[in-house]
Amino acid sequence: MSLGSIYGANAMGHYGWITVRCRLCGKWLNITKDEVYACPKDKDRYRAYYCAACARTLHYKCPYCESELEVL
């Protein structure tokens, strides 16, 4: 008999729901704590998320489409 509990990666408190990886340096970013930049056009297509240091290096422009990066 099932108790209705969800375990593993599907659980509500799992970090997979709130973490993304920086596209340039590979640093793991927590969306709730860290300053995360994303391209509004490419975040779904390329998973284009950037940390604050990499966004500053890119002059706050997306390397794929040259649009402005937005803070999540």
N, C-alpha and C positions, 0 to 999 in steps of 0.2 A: 504494500500500500504506500502511495506517495504522500509525502507531507507538504508538497508544493514548494520546497526550498530549491533555490537555484544556486548551483555551485560553479566554480571555475571562472572562465572568461566572460560568461554571461551574467554574472552577479552584478548588482547595482554599484558596489563600491570598488570594482576592479579598475586598476589604473589604465587599462586599455581604452576606456571610454574618455579619458581626459588628457592623455599624453599624445604628443605628435613629435616627429623628428624633423630637425632643421634640415633643409634641402642641401645646404652647402657644407656645413661642418659636421653634421650627424649627431648633434647634441640632442638629448631627450628633453622636451619642454613640457611642463605642466601648464595646461591652459588656464587653470584657476589661479596660479601663483606667478608664473613667468610672463614677461612681455613678449607676446607672439605676434609676428607680422604675417599677413597672408595676402596673396593676390586675389582680388574678388573674382577674376575671370578664370584663373588656373588652379584654384585650391581644390576643386573637385576633379579636374582632369589630371593634373600632375602631382597632387598633394603637396602643393608649393607653400610650405610654411617656413618661416625664417626667424632666427633668434634676433635679439636687438643688435648684437655686434655684426652679424652678417647683413642685416638690413641697412645698417650704417655704411658698410663697405659697398653695398649696391646703390647707395645714394637714394634709398627708399623707392626704387623702381624695380619692377619685375624683370628678370633677365630674359624671359620668354616673350612677353608681349609689350614691354616698356610702359605698363600702366603703373599708377601709384600703389604702393603697398598700404594696407590698412591694418590697424591694431585689432586683434580679436578681443 
